[in-house]
Amino acid sequence: MQSKVVIALRTLTGLFLTLAAAFIVAGLFSHSNFRLFVPLGFVFVLIVLAARFGLIVSVLGSLVAAIVFAYRLYPPLGSIHVERAAARASLGWMILAAVALSYLLFPPQARPDHPRDDGAPEPRN
């Protein structure tokens, strides 16, 4: 079992990598005609990071990436407000897809040191 410090450092590392990747991608595609599709392509990055660093990185990372994209990719630049409804929808779909796919591909593991929380009675030995 990993200590809480190791888990926290791993999560922070994953979030930092997500932040860096979002800034790089936003910079690369800021003047592209494909800006609308950048968040949907970024889901792949979030899934890869979830595989390496865990579910929480995908969930929080999708929120961090959405803020970075709103701030650096969509007009008005320098604000988290996004003018176009299609761009807002693209950010929302990115968050939804990253969270849903992460939970489908990497379900949370049951921890043996915690009691069951599904309402079922404990099995008798």
N, CA, C and O atoms as CSV, one atom per row, in Angstrom:
chain,resi,resn,atom,element,x,y,z
A,1,MET,N,N,0.839,-1.178,0.000
A,1,MET,CA,C,0.000,0.000,0.000
A,1,MET,C,C,0.884,1.242,0.000
A,1,MET,O,O,1.857,1.320,0.750
A,2,GLN,N,N,0.547,2.191,-0.829
A,2,GLN,CA,C,1.327,3.416,-0.943
A,2,GLN,C,C,0.915,4.404,0.133
A,2,GLN,O,O,-0.236,4.441,0.568
A,3,SER,N,N,1.890,5.206,0.549
A,3,SER,CA,C,1.579,6.211,1.555
A,3,SER,C,C,0.805,7.363,0.918
A,3,SER,O,O,0.800,7.525,-0.303
A,4,LYS,N,N,0.165,8.144,1.746
A,4,LYS,CA,C,-0.618,9.279,1.254
A,4,LYS,C,C,0.260,10.328,0.600
A,4,LYS,O,O,-0.174,11.012,-0.327
A,5,VAL,N,N,1.492,10.464,1.073
A,5,VAL,CA,C,2.417,11.447,0.494
A,5,VAL,C,C,2.787,11.045,-0.927
A,5,VAL,O,O,2.829,11.889,-1.822
A,6,VAL,N,N,3.054,9.766,-1.136
A,6,VAL,CA,C,3.409,9.292,-2.474
A,6,VAL,C,C,2.234,9.475,-3.424
A,6,VAL,O,O,2.416,9.895,-4.567
A,7,ILE,N,N,1.049,9.166,-2.965
A,7,ILE,CA,C,-0.150,9.335,-3.798
A,7,ILE,C,C,-0.355,10.805,-4.132
A,7,ILE,O,O,-0.667,11.137,-5.276
A,8,ALA,N,N,-0.185,11.691,-3.154
A,8,ALA,CA,C,-0.355,13.122,-3.391
A,8,ALA,C,C,0.701,13.646,-4.370
A,8,ALA,O,O,0.379,14.442,-5.253
A,9,LEU,N,N,1.943,13.214,-4.226
A,9,LEU,CA,C,2.992,13.653,-5.153
A,9,LEU,C,C,2.740,13.140,-6.562
A,9,LEU,O,O,2.966,13.855,-7.539
A,10,ARG,N,N,2.275,11.909,-6.665
A,10,ARG,CA,C,1.949,11.361,-7.985
A,10,ARG,C,C,0.802,12.127,-8.636
A,10,ARG,O,O,0.835,12.403,-9.835
A,11,THR,N,N,-0.198,12.463,-7.853
A,11,THR,CA,C,-1.327,13.227,-8.372
A,11,THR,C,C,-0.890,14.625,-8.801
A,11,THR,O,O,-1.284,15.093,-9.869
A,12,LEU,N,N,-0.092,15.285,-7.995
A,12,LEU,CA,C,0.391,16.625,-8.352
A,12,LEU,C,C,1.271,16.593,-9.591
A,12,LEU,O,O,1.212,17.506,-10.414
A,13,THR,N,N,2.079,15.563,-9.733
A,13,THR,CA,C,2.895,15.419,-10.937
A,13,THR,C,C,2.012,15.268,-12.172
A,13,THR,O,O,2.261,15.895,-13.202
A,14,GLY,N,N,0.992,14.443,-12.064
A,14,GLY,CA,C,0.063,14.269,-13.182
A,14,GLY,C,C,-0.674,15.550,-13.528
A,14,GLY,O,O,-0.869,15.854,-14.705
A,15,LEU,N,N,-1.086,16.307,-12.513
A,15,LEU,CA,C,-1.769,17.581,-12.771
A,15,LEU,C,C,-0.825,18.599,-13.403
A,15,LEU,O,O,-1.229,19.354,-14.288
A,16,PHE,N,N,0.426,18.623,-12.956
A,16,PHE,CA,C,1.402,19.529,-13.565
A,16,PHE,C,C,1.632,19.172,-15.027
A,16,PHE,O,O,1.706,20.062,-15.874
A,17,LEU,N,N,1.744,17.879,-15.337
A,17,LEU,CA,C,1.912,17.455,-16.733
A,17,LEU,C,C,0.689,17.800,-17.569
A,17,LEU,O,O,0.819,18.181,-18.733
A,18,THR,N,N,-0.488,17.670,-16.989
A,18,THR,CA,C,-1.712,18.048,-17.694
A,18,THR,C,C,-1.715,19.546,-17.991
A,18,THR,O,O,-2.047,19.965,-19.099
A,19,LEU,N,N,-1.345,20.341,-17.002
A,19,LEU,CA,C,-1.289,21.790,-17.179
A,19,LEU,C,C,-0.284,22.173,-18.264
A,19,LEU,O,O,-0.579,23.001,-19.125
A,20,ALA,N,N,0.892,21.570,-18.219
A,20,ALA,CA,C,1.915,21.863,-19.220
A,20,ALA,C,C,1.451,21.450,-20.615
A,20,ALA,O,O,1.622,22.202,-21.575
A,21,ALA,N,N,0.867,20.265,-20.727
A,21,ALA,CA,C,0.375,19.802,-22.034
A,21,ALA,C,C,-0.735,20.704,-22.564
A,21,ALA,O,O,-0.782,20.982,-23.762
A,22,ALA,N,N,-1.624,21.164,-21.691
A,22,ALA,CA,C,-2.711,22.039,-22.125
A,22,ALA,C,C,-2.160,23.372,-22.626
A,22,ALA,O,O,-2.634,23.887,-23.639
A,23,PHE,N,N,-1.173,23.938,-21.941
A,23,PHE,CA,C,-0.564,25.190,-22.399
A,23,PHE,C,C,0.140,25.005,-23.738
A,23,PHE,O,O,0.044,25.867,-24.612
A,24,ILE,N,N,0.844,23.895,-23.907
A,24,ILE,CA,C,1.542,23.634,-25.172
A,24,ILE,C,C,0.545,23.467,-26.309
A,24,ILE,O,O,0.705,24.060,-27.377
A,25,VAL,N,N,-0.475,22.666,-26.079
A,25,VAL,CA,C,-1.477,22.430,-27.131
A,25,VAL,C,C,-2.224,23.724,-27.465
A,25,VAL,O,O,-2.481,24.003,-28.636
A,26,ALA,N,N,-2.568,24.508,-26.458
A,26,ALA,CA,C,-3.257,25.779,-26.713
A,26,ALA,C,C,-2.371,26.721,-27.514
A,26,ALA,O,O,-2.857,27.428,-28.397
A,27,GLY,N,N,-1.089,26.739,-27.218
A,27,GLY,CA,C,-0.175,27.581,-27.982
A,27,GLY,C,C,-0.014,27.120,-29.420
A,27,GLY,O,O,0.057,27.938,-30.337
A,28,LEU,N,N,0.044,25.809,-29.614
A,28,LEU,CA,C,0.219,25.274,-30.968
A,28,LEU,C,C,-1.001,25.506,-31.850
A,28,LEU,O,O,-0.854,25.755,-33.046
A,29,PHE,N,N,-2.180,25.430,-31.291
A,29,PHE,CA,C,-3.401,25.509,-32.083
A,29,PHE,C,C,-4.153,26.830,-31.925
A,29,PHE,O,O,-5.309,26.931,-32.337
A,30,SER,N,N,-3.526,27.831,-31.342
A,30,SER,CA,C,-4.240,29.083,-31.080
A,30,SER,C,C,-4.666,29.807,-32.354
A,30,SER,O,O,-5.647,30.551,-32.336
A,31,HIS,N,N,-3.950,29.605,-33.457
A,31,HIS,CA,C,-4.317,30.274,-34.711
A,31,HIS,C,C,-4.777,29.283,-35.771
A,31,HIS,O,O,-4.776,29.598,-36.961
A,32,SER,N,N,-5.164,28.101,-35.350
A,32,SER,CA,C,-5.578,27.049,-36.269
A,32,SER,C,C,-7.081,27.102,-36.514
A,32,SER,O,O,-7.846,27.601,-35.688
A,33,ASN,N,N,-7.477,26.588,-37.645
A,33,ASN,CA,C,-8.902,26.471,-37.947
A,33,ASN,C,C,-9.541,25.299,-37.193
A,33,ASN,O,O,-10.764,25.165,-37.173
A,34,PHE,N,N,-8.725,24.467,-36.585
A,34,PHE,CA,C,-9.210,23.282,-35.882
A,34,PHE,C,C,-9.325,23.508,-34.383
A,34,PHE,O,O,-9.388,22.545,-33.619
A,35,ARG,N,N,-9.352,24.757,-33.949
A,35,ARG,CA,C,-9.428,25.068,-32.515
A,35,ARG,C,C,-10.615,24.415,-31.831
A,35,ARG,O,O,-10.534,24.015,-30.670
A,36,LEU,N,N,-11.706,24.312,-32.553
A,36,LEU,CA,C,-12.917,23.763,-31.965
A,36,LEU,C,C,-12.754,22.297,-31.557
A,36,LEU,O,O,-13.419,21.830,-30.633
A,37,PHE,N,N,-11.872,21.577,-32.247
A,37,PHE,CA,C,-11.705,20.150,-32.006
A,37,PHE,C,C,-10.542,19.824,-31.077
A,37,PHE,O,O,-10.338,18.660,-30.734
A,38,VAL,N,N,-9.788,20.818,-30.670
A,38,VAL,CA,C,-8.632,20.593,-29.798
A,38,VAL,C,C,-9.033,19.933,-28.476
A,38,VAL,O,O,-8.386,18.962,-28.083
A,39,PRO,N,N,-10.063,20.404,-27.770
A,39,PRO,CA,C,-10.414,19.742,-26.503
A,39,PRO,C,C,-10.795,18.273,-26.677
A,39,PRO,O,O,-10.482,17.444,-25.822
A,40,LEU,N,N,-11.457,17.955,-27.764
A,40,LEU,CA,C,-11.843,16.558,-27.971
A,40,LEU,C,C,-10.627,15.684,-28.237
A,40,LEU,O,O,-10.592,14.530,-27.811
A,41,GLY,N,N,-9.629,16.217,-28.936
A,41,GLY,CA,C,-8.390,15.477,-29.130
A,41,GLY,C,C,-7.573,15.372,-27.854
A,41,GLY,O,O,-6.819,14.417,-27.667
A,42,PHE,N,N,-7.724,16.353,-26.980
A,42,PHE,CA,C,-6.983,16.361,-25.723
A,42,PHE,C,C,-7.478,15.272,-24.768
A,42,PHE,O,O,-6.792,14.934,-23.803
A,43,VAL,N,N,-8.644,14.735,-25.030
A,43,VAL,CA,C,-9.162,13.630,-24.214
A,43,VAL,C,C,-8.166,12.469,-24.235
A,43,VAL,O,O,-7.976,11.796,-23.222
A,44,PHE,N,N,-7.535,12.234,-25.378
A,44,PHE,CA,C,-6.539,11.160,-25.476
A,44,PHE,C,C,-5.401,11.395,-24.486
A,44,PHE,O,O,-4.966,10.461,-23.813
A,45,VAL,N,N,-4.921,12.622,-24.393
A,45,VAL,CA,C,-3.858,12.959,-23.442
A,45,VAL,C,C,-4.330,12.693,-22.017
A,45,VAL,O,O,-3.585,12.142,-21.206
A,46,LEU,N,N,-5.552,13.081,-21.714
A,46,LEU,CA,C,-6.090,12.879,-20.372
A,46,LEU,C,C,-6.225,11.393,-20.026
A,46,LEU,O,O,-5.993,11.001,-18.883
A,47,ILE,N,N,-6.592,10.580,-20.991
A,47,ILE,CA,C,-6.724,9.142,-20.763
A,47,ILE,C,C,-5.356,8.515,-20.519
A,47,ILE,O,O,-5.213,7.656,-19.648
A,48,VAL,N,N,-4.355,8.938,-21.279
A,48,VAL,CA,C,-2.995,8.423,-21.077
A,48,VAL,C,C,-2.498,8.806,-19.687
A,48,VAL,O,O,-1.902,7.986,-18.990
A,49,LEU,N,N,-2.742,10.049,-19.287
A,49,LEU,CA,C,-2.318,10.479,-17.956
A,49,LEU,C,C,-3.095,9.753,-16.861
A,49,LEU,O,O,-2.544,9.474,-15.796
A,50,ALA,N,N,-4.357,9.446,-17.107
A,50,ALA,CA,C,-5.144,8.686,-16.124
A,50,ALA,C,C,-4.587,7.278,-15.971
A,50,ALA,O,O,-4.573,6.732,-14.868
A,51,ALA,N,N,-4.128,6.688,-17.070
A,51,ALA,CA,C,-3.553,5.349,-16.999
A,51,ALA,C,C,-2.275,5.349,-16.167
A,51,ALA,O,O,-1.981,4.375,-15.475
A,52,ARG,N,N,-1.532,6.421,-16.233
A,52,ARG,CA,C,-0.253,6.483,-15.512
A,52,ARG,C,C,-0.388,7.008,-14.083
A,52,ARG,O,O,0.261,6.497,-13.170
A,53,PHE,N,N,-1.232,8.029,-13.886
A,53,PHE,CA,C,-1.269,8.731,-12.602
A,53,PHE,C,C,-2.570,8.540,-11.820
A,53,PHE,O,O,-2.644,8.944,-10.660
A,54,GLY,N,N,-3.578,7.944,-12.413
A,54,GLY,CA,C,-4.805,7.664,-11.683
A,54,GLY,C,C,-5.997,8.488,-12.127
A,54,GLY,O,O,-5.871,9.454,-12.880
A,55,LEU,N,N,-7.148,8.079,-11.643
A,55,LEU,CA,C,-8.417,8.702,-12.031
A,55,LEU,C,C,-8.510,10.178,-11.672
A,55,LEU,O,O,-9.018,10.981,-12.454
A,56,ILE,N,N,-8.028,10.529,-10.508
A,56,ILE,CA,C,-8.190,11.902,-10.049
A,56,ILE,C,C,-7.480,12.874,-10.986
A,56,ILE,O,O,-7.916,14.015,-11.137
A,57,VAL,N,N,-6.397,12.439,-11.612
A,57,VAL,CA,C,-5.683,13.297,-12.552
A,57,VAL,C,C,-6.538,13.555,-13.787
A,57,VAL,O,O,-6.532,14.663,-14.324
A,58,SER,N,N,-7.261,12.557,-14.234
A,58,SER,CA,C,-8.128,12.757,-15.390
A,58,SER,C,C,-9.291,13.681,-15.060
A,58,SER,O,O,-9.646,14.546,-15.861
A,59,VAL,N,N,-9.880,13.506,-13.896
A,59,VAL,CA,C,-11.025,14.331,-13.508
A,59,VAL,C,C,-10.597,15.782,-13.291
A,59,VAL,O,O,-11.153,16.697,-13.898
A,60,LEU,N,N,-9.607,15.983,-12.421
A,60,LEU,CA,C,-9.141,17.350,-12.165
A,60,LEU,C,C,-8.407,17.926,-13.370
A,60,LEU,O,O,-8.491,19.124,-13.642
A,61,GLY,N,N,-7.691,17.072,-14.085
A,61,GLY,CA,C,-6.966,17.529,-15.273
A,61,GLY,C,C,-7.888,18.027,-16.369
A,61,GLY,O,O,-7.548,18.975,-17.077
A,62,SER,N,N,-9.041,17.410,-16.521
A,62,SER,CA,C,-9.981,17.892,-17.534
A,62,SER,C,C,-10.504,19.280,-17.167
A,62,SER,O,O,-10.720,20.116,-18.044
A,63,LEU,N,N,-10.707,19.523,-15.877
A,63,LEU,CA,C,-11.134,20.861,-15.444
A,63,LEU,C,C,-10.026,21.891,-15.649
A,63,LEU,O,O,-10.281,23.004,-16.109
A,64,VAL,N,N,-8.798,21.513,-15.306
A,64,VAL,CA,C,-7.653,22.414,-15.499
A,64,VAL,C,C,-7.459,22.712,-16.986
A,64,VAL,O,O,-7.251,23.865,-17.365
A,65,ALA,N,N,-7.525,21.693,-17.818
A,65,ALA,CA,C,-7.358,21.883,-19.266
A,65,ALA,C,C,-8.475,22.756,-19.837
A,65,ALA,O,O,-8.224,23.584,-20.712
A,66,ALA,N,N,-9.698,22.580,-19.353
A,66,ALA,CA,C,-10.803,23.411,-19.839
A,66,ALA,C,C,-10.564,24.878,-19.503
A,66,ALA,O,O,-10.850,25.752,-20.322
A,67,ILE,N,N,-10.050,25.157,-18.324
A,67,ILE,CA,C,-9.756,26.547,-17.950
A,67,ILE,C,C,-8.636,27.107,-18.814
A,67,ILE,O,O,-8.716,28.248,-19.270
A,68,VAL,N,N,-7.589,26.314,-19.045
A,68,VAL,CA,C,-6.481,26.773,-19.891
A,68,VAL,C,C,-6.970,27.031,-21.308
A,68,VAL,O,O,-6.628,28.056,-21.899
A,69,PHE,N,N,-7.760,26.126,-21.859
A,69,PHE,CA,C,-8.267,26.326,-23.220
A,69,PHE,C,C,-9.185,27.540,-23.301
A,69,PHE,O,O,-9.129,28.293,-24.273
A,70,ALA,N,N,-10.014,27.734,-22.309
A,70,ALA,CA,C,-10.896,28.906,-22.317
A,70,ALA,C,C,-10.072,30.189,-22.248
A,70,ALA,O,O,-10.406,31.184,-22.892
A,71,TYR,N,N,-9.016,30.162,-21.479
A,71,TYR,CA,C,-8.187,31.353,-21.265
A,71,TYR,C,C,-7.272,31.646,-22.446
A,71,TYR,O,O,-7.056,32.809,-22.787
A,72,ARG,N,N,-6.721,30.586,-23.087
A,72,ARG,CA,C,-5.693,30.793,-24.102
A,72,ARG,C,C,-6.102,30.439,-25.527
A,72,ARG,O,O,-5.396,30.796,-26.469
A,73,LEU,N,N,-7.224,29.744,-25.707
A,73,LEU,CA,C,-7.545,29.229,-27.037
A,73,LEU,C,C,-8.749,29.914,-27.673
A,73,LEU,O,O,-8.765,30.147,-28.882
A,74,TYR,N,N,-9.737,30.231,-26.881
A,74,TYR,CA,C,-10.984,30.760,-27.427
A,74,TYR,C,C,-11.160,32.231,-27.067
A,74,TYR,O,O,-10.834,32.648,-25.955
A,75,PRO,N,N,-11.679,33.016,-28.016
A,75,PRO,CA,C,-11.917,34.438,-27.722
A,75,PRO,C,C,-13.027,34.603,-26.692
A,75,PRO,O,O,-13.951,33.790,-26.656
A,76,PRO,N,N,-12.961,35.614,-25.872
A,76,PRO,CA,C,-11.894,36.613,-25.743
A,76,PRO,C,C,-10.698,36.029,-24.996
A,76,PRO,O,O,-10.839,35.486,-23.901
A,77,LEU,N,N,-9.522,36.148,-25.604
A,77,LEU,CA,C,-8.310,35.606,-25.001
A,77,LEU,C,C,-8.013,36.341,-23.704
A,77,LEU,O,O,-8.280,37.537,-23.587
A,78,GLY,N,N,-7.467,35.634,-22.740
A,78,GLY,CA,C,-7.143,36.225,-21.449
A,78,GLY,C,C,-8.305,36.236,-20.480
A,78,GLY,O,O,-8.217,36.853,-19.418
A,79,SER,N,N,-9.388,35.569,-20.822
A,79,SER,CA,C,-10.556,35.492,-19.953
A,79,SER,C,C,-11.089,34.058,-20.008
A,79,SER,O,O,-10.985,33.395,-21.040
A,80,ILE,N,N,-11.652,33.588,-18.912
A,80,ILE,CA,C,-12.213,32.237,-18.966
A,80,ILE,C,C,-13.604,32.221,-19.586
A,80,ILE,O,O,-14.186,31.154,-19.776
A,81,HIS,N,N,-14.137,33.394,-19.900
A,81,HIS,CA,C,-15.412,33.482,-20.610
A,81,HIS,C,C,-15.183,33.064,-22.057
A,81,HIS,O,O,-14.223,33.510,-22.686
A,82,VAL,N,N,-16.051,32.217,-22.588
A,82,VAL,CA,C,-15.957,31.763,-23.973
A,82,VAL,C,C,-17.190,32.262,-24.707
A,82,VAL,O,O,-18.318,31.972,-24.310
A,83,GLU,N,N,-16.967,33.023,-25.793
A,83,GLU,CA,C,-18.087,33.647,-26.510
A,83,GLU,C,C,-18.961,32.640,-27.248
A,83,GLU,O,O,-20.182,32.641,-27.093
A,84,ARG,N,N,-18.341,31.791,-28.041
A,84,ARG,CA,C,-19.101,30.905,-28.916
A,84,ARG,C,C,-19.652,29.702,-28.177
A,84,ARG,O,O,-18.956,29.064,-27.388
A,85,ALA,N,N,-20.905,29.406,-28.443
A,85,ALA,CA,C,-21.563,28.265,-27.806
A,85,ALA,C,C,-20.920,26.949,-28.234
A,85,ALA,O,O,-20.841,26.014,-27.438
A,86,ALA,N,N,-20.464,26.867,-29.474
A,86,ALA,CA,C,-19.829,25.635,-29.946
A,86,ALA,C,C,-18.532,25.365,-29.195
A,86,ALA,O,O,-18.226,24.213,-28.886
A,87,ALA,N,N,-17.775,26.402,-28.901
A,87,ALA,CA,C,-16.529,26.233,-28.144
A,87,ALA,C,C,-16.831,25.818,-26.709
A,87,ALA,O,O,-16.139,24.966,-26.152
A,88,ARG,N,N,-17.854,26.410,-26.108
A,88,ARG,CA,C,-18.249,26.007,-24.751
A,88,ARG,C,C,-18.690,24.552,-24.732
A,88,ARG,O,O,-18.365,23.809,-23.806
A,89,ALA,N,N,-19.431,24.150,-25.756
A,89,ALA,CA,C,-19.883,22.764,-25.837
A,89,ALA,C,C,-18.694,21.816,-25.999
A,89,ALA,O,O,-18.680,20.733,-25.414
A,90,SER,N,N,-17.708,22.213,-26.781
A,90,SER,CA,C,-16.520,21.395,-26.971
A,90,SER,C,C,-15.771,21.189,-25.652
A,90,SER,O,O,-15.288,20.091,-25.375
A,91,LEU,N,N,-15.679,22.238,-24.847
A,91,LEU,CA,C,-15.036,22.115,-23.539
A,91,LEU,C,C,-15.844,21.194,-22.615
A,91,LEU,O,O,-15.279,20.381,-21.883
A,92,GLY,N,N,-17.146,21.332,-22.661
A,92,GLY,CA,C,-18.001,20.471,-21.842
A,92,GLY,C,C,-17.907,19.014,-22.253
A,92,GLY,O,O,-17.870,18.130,-21.397
A,93,TRP,N,N,-17.868,18.749,-23.560
A,93,TRP,CA,C,-17.733,17.374,-24.031
A,93,TRP,C,C,-16.380,16.793,-23.649
A,93,TRP,O,O,-16.272,15.600,-23.367
A,94,MET,N,N,-15.334,17.639,-23.638
A,94,MET,CA,C,-14.016,17.161,-23.226
A,94,MET,C,C,-14.057,16.681,-21.773
A,94,MET,O,O,-13.556,15.604,-21.453
A,95,ILE,N,N,-14.655,17.486,-20.906
A,95,ILE,CA,C,-14.738,17.115,-19.491
A,95,ILE,C,C,-15.550,15.835,-19.328
A,95,ILE,O,O,-15.134,14.915,-18.624
A,96,LEU,N,N,-16.695,15.779,-19.973
A,96,LEU,CA,C,-17.558,14.597,-19.859
A,96,LEU,C,C,-16.868,13.345,-20.390
A,96,LEU,O,O,-16.892,12.299,-19.742
A,97,ALA,N,N,-16.256,13.449,-21.564
A,97,ALA,CA,C,-15.603,12.276,-22.164
A,97,ALA,C,C,-14.412,11.814,-21.333
A,97,ALA,O,O,-14.216,10.613,-21.147
A,98,ALA,N,N,-13.619,12.750,-20.836
A,98,ALA,CA,C,-12.442,12.359,-20.044
A,98,ALA,C,C,-12.858,11.659,-18.761
A,98,ALA,O,O,-12.279,10.636,-18.396
A,99,VAL,N,N,-13.845,12.194,-18.082
A,99,VAL,CA,C,-14.291,11.579,-16.833
A,99,VAL,C,C,-14.938,10.220,-17.099
A,99,VAL,O,O,-14.615,9.241,-16.426
A,100,ALA,N,N,-15.841,10.152,-18.067
A,100,ALA,CA,C,-16.543,8.899,-18.354
A,100,ALA,C,C,-15.585,7.807,-18.831
A,100,ALA,O,O,-15.642,6.677,-18.347
A,101,LEU,N,N,-14.709,8.140,-19.776
A,101,LEU,CA,C,-13.782,7.130,-20.290
A,101,LEU,C,C,-12.781,6.684,-19.226
A,101,LEU,O,O,-12.402,5.514,-19.177
A,102,SER,N,N,-12.364,7.601,-18.392
A,102,SER,CA,C,-11.435,7.228,-17.321
A,102,SER,C,C,-12.079,6.239,-16.363
A,102,SER,O,O,-11.446,5.262,-15.962
A,103,TYR,N,N,-13.321,6.479,-15.994
A,103,TYR,CA,C,-14.001,5.562,-15.083
A,103,TYR,C,C,-14.316,4.229,-15.757
A,103,TYR,O,O,-14.333,3.193,-15.093
A,104,LEU,N,N,-14.566,4.242,-17.063
A,104,LEU,CA,C,-14.835,2.985,-17.759
A,104,LEU,C,C,-13.565,2.165,-17.956
A,104,LEU,O,O,-13.576,0.945,-17.793
A,105,LEU,N,N,-12.472,2.838,-18.307
A,105,LEU,CA,C,-11.236,2.126,-18.601
A,105,LEU,C,C,-10.425,1.776,-17.353
A,105,LEU,O,O,-9.739,0.755,-17.319
A,106,PHE,N,N,-10.506,2.621,-16.337
A,106,PHE,CA,C,-9.708,2.432,-15.123
A,106,PHE,C,C,-10.605,2.573,-13.898
A,106,PHE,O,O,-10.538,3.585,-13.201
A,107,PRO,N,N,-11.441,1.576,-13.624
A,107,PRO,CA,C,-12.361,1.703,-12.484
A,107,PRO,C,C,-11.591,1.796,-11.172
A,107,PRO,O,O,-10.498,1.242,-11.049
A,108,PRO,N,N,-12.159,2.493,-10.197
A,108,PRO,CA,C,-11.491,2.600,-8.899
A,108,PRO,C,C,-11.324,1.213,-8.264
A,108,PRO,O,O,-12.213,0.365,-8.339
A,109,GLN,N,N,-10.193,1.017,-7.656
A,109,GLN,CA,C,-9.906,-0.266,-7.026
A,109,GLN,C,C,-10.482,-0.283,-5.620
A,109,GLN,O,O,-10.436,0.720,-4.909
A,110,ALA,N,N,-11.020,-1.419,-5.226
A,110,ALA,CA,C,-11.511,-1.582,-3.861
A,110,ALA,C,C,-10.303,-1.637,-2.932
A,110,ALA,O,O,-9.327,-2.336,-3.203
A,111,ARG,N,N,-10.383,-0.908,-1.858
A,111,ARG,CA,C,-9.291,-0.878,-0.895
A,111,ARG,C,C,-9.622,-1.825,0.250
A,111,ARG,O,O,-10.689,-1.712,0.854
A,112,PRO,N,N,-8.722,-2.757,0.559
A,112,PRO,CA,C,-9.027,-3.741,1.598
A,112,PRO,C,C,-9.112,-3.143,3.000
A,112,PRO,O,O,-9.692,-3.758,3.895
A,113,ASP,N,N,-8.545,-1.963,3.204
A,113,ASP,CA,C,-8.567,-1.386,4.544
A,113,ASP,C,C,-9.818,-0.560,4.810
A,113,ASP,O,O,-9.958,0.008,5.893
A,114,HIS,N,N,-10.728,-0.483,3.846
A,114,HIS,CA,C,-11.976,0.250,4.036
A,114,HIS,C,C,-13.156,-0.710,4.012
A,114,HIS,O,O,-13.164,-1.664,3.234
A,115,PRO,N,N,-14.147,-0.469,4.851
A,115,PRO,CA,C,-15.329,-1.331,4.813
A,115,PRO,C,C,-16.121,-1.106,3.530
A,115,PRO,O,O,-15.962,-0.088,2.855
A,116,ARG,N,N,-16.956,-2.052,3.214
A,116,ARG,CA,C,-17.787,-1.924,2.015
A,116,ARG,C,C,-18.745,-0.764,2.183
A,116,ARG,O,O,-19.259,-0.525,3.276
A,117,ASP,N,N,-18.983,-0.041,1.096
A,117,ASP,CA,C,-19.892,1.092,1.180
A,117,ASP,C,C,-21.043,0.968,0.184
A,117,ASP,O,O,-21.690,1.961,-0.148
A,118,ASP,N,N,-21.296,-0.252,-0.291
A,118,ASP,CA,C,-22.373,-0.429,-1.256
A,118,ASP,C,C,-23.688,-0.851,-0.621
A,118,ASP,O,O,-24.652,-1.149,-1.327
A,119,GLY,N,N,-23.735,-0.880,0.708
A,119,GLY,CA,C,-24.978,-1.225,1.398
A,119,GLY,C,C,-25.145,-2.711,1.606
A,119,GLY,O,O,-26.068,-3.126,2.307
A,120,ALA,N,N,-24.286,-3.529,1.024
A,120,ALA,CA,C,-24.402,-4.976,1.183
A,120,ALA,C,C,-23.784,-5.392,2.504
A,120,ALA,O,O,-22.810,-4.788,2.952
A,121,PRO,N,N,-24.335,-6.405,3.123
A,121,PRO,CA,C,-23.752,-6.864,4.390
A,121,PRO,C,C,-22.368,-7.484,4.153
A,121,PRO,O,O,-22.069,-7.998,3.075
A,122,GLU,N,N,-21.560,-7.416,5.174
A,122,GLU,CA,C,-20.217,-8.015,5.112
A,122,GLU,C,C,-20.341,-9.521,4.981
A,122,GLU,O,O,-21.200,-10.113,5.635
A,123,PRO,N,N,-19.514,-10.169,4.158
A,123,PRO,CA,C,-19.586,-11.633,4.053
A,123,PRO,C,C,-19.070,-12.286,5.334
A,123,PRO,O,O,-18.160,-11.781,5.992
A,124,ARG,N,N,-19.679,-13.417,5.665
A,124,ARG,CA,C,-19.280,-14.151,6.876
A,124,ARG,C,C,-18.289,-15.220,6.472
A,124,ARG,O,O,-18.421,-15.851,5.423
A,125,ASN,N,N,-17.307,-15.411,7.312
A,125,ASN,CA,C,-16.293,-16.450,7.024
A,125,ASN,C,C,-16.595,-17.709,7.755
A,125,ASN,O,O,-15.855,-18.686,7.635
